[in-house]
């Protein structure tokens, strides 16, 4: 296996020159770079990544902290980040905080990434408090937050306007003539779930159609708890002609359980989801939903991390607007 000394000998330069060429630090003439590149190709030389990291003080690795690996929302984010990093020759280490029962336990997974010498960490963190994120960023500045807006962390937080997304869902159902509208949210401890529900309720109230208390159910984003929340809604015995779900996963469960109960969608009840993940267009009936630019949000946050960690100048955008996508699961009352 060829060594850096072999490359230097073939290129007729010093070992230090080869090292500077590989690290990008220090002056190396164009002629020397050409000879070094040709020598590396001829010898099939591969730089030692650990040694290179020590010399450049860069690992070329970005940590990614996720609260869960369950569901297509996080898959979309992870895929977008990985593609962006790969296009710049960088890699990722993943920390999955699923199963952690407290904020303290979740943040321990962040420490895992920091101790792995990551050049920065991307956190998808809707349920971590602003105070905890501010504290984490003060101790470890190389953090960028996805799907969580923190006013005091301009340049470090990237999120969708979920409040506007909730209003869009309410306005769409009201425009179809629905008046007895139910809502099954996600966990309201998560910033995104809380904001989209609040926007939904505010739009209904402003149009003179406040939601009945027993038609407002706090759910979750895993299938079993989704089913429990939908069943609780059905057990109320109240008539409702439309249902807004906290995300598309909740809506998928709702479509199945409503139709199993003999309730036709959309003839008797219109159903609206949120996110517009991959399966939304292929449910039966196809799901009307609020589309949020998941990939664009994740890619932009990743570019900001690359800019901060490596001095790049990739274009970024920090705030993203949702749009309503009408499909077959909604109809006029």
Phi, psi and omega in degrees: 000130183292148178245173179296330177294322178297319179296314181299318181295315181292324181277353180061046175224172177281159178300323179298324178294317177298317180299317179294323179296318181290322184276339184080007180256128179094162184275131174225128183294157179298322180296318180293320178301318181297314180296321180295316180298317179294321179294319178298318180294318182295323182268358184054045184278132175243121181298142175289114187296324180290318178295321179295321179296321179294320183286327182262350186059031176226132178267345186060028178236133176248131176278146176233119180257122179238143176283344182193155171253007184274128172098157186288338180300309181288330176297318179297316180298312182297318180297318180295319179295314182298319180294319180294315179296316182299323181294344179247014177071026180248167183229172181230152167242136186252136170240123181252114184271011180300135181096345176291133188263352181219164178299322179299316180295321179297319182288341175297330177292330174295318178300324177303315181290318180300319181286350175270015176060036174294146177285346177180168181226131172262127181243123172264101200221064181293338186255001175275137184292154177302318181300316180294322179292320177298318179294318179296317182292329178295325181272335182218088188298338186278055178241141171228135187253135182244135179063033174207117180267124175237112186304322184281357182243051178302134183089350181241352182234137184231123184209160173273152174282082184292330177300314177297325178297319177296319178296322178300316181297315180296315181297322180295316180292320178294324180294338177273000177093007181285141182231329177261086190252134177253163180216129171243112186271180165271192176294122185283357172286345177272132184303316184294318179295319180295314184294320181291324176293319181296319176297320179298312182293322180294319179296317178299314182296318181293335177264014174075023181230062181298148184280143176290140186303321183279359174257009179247106187242129173276124181245216181206180182248017170251155192299317183296314180288329173303311182299319179298318180293318179295318178297321177299320178296315180296326182289347180296332181078004180276144176276129174225147183248002177204153181220124172259127183252144185297334169202179185291333178294316175300317181296322178299315177296319181298316179303315181295313186286325177297313183289329175294332179274005178083015180261120185277135176246123008259008187301321181255323180222127172275142181235132178236133176258197181205133178117316189061060175282177191302321186281349189301324182282353187241009173286173178236109355287166179301139192275124166287138187202168174263117182273128172244145185281075186299309184296318181297319178298311182294318181294320180294318177298320180294320177297322177297319177298316178297320177299314183290318186280327189235008178070026178278175183229040179294146180288138180231159175219136187253337184236137189229137183260136176278164174224152178271133179245113182270125176231208191273354183275000176235146178206165177298147182302000000 
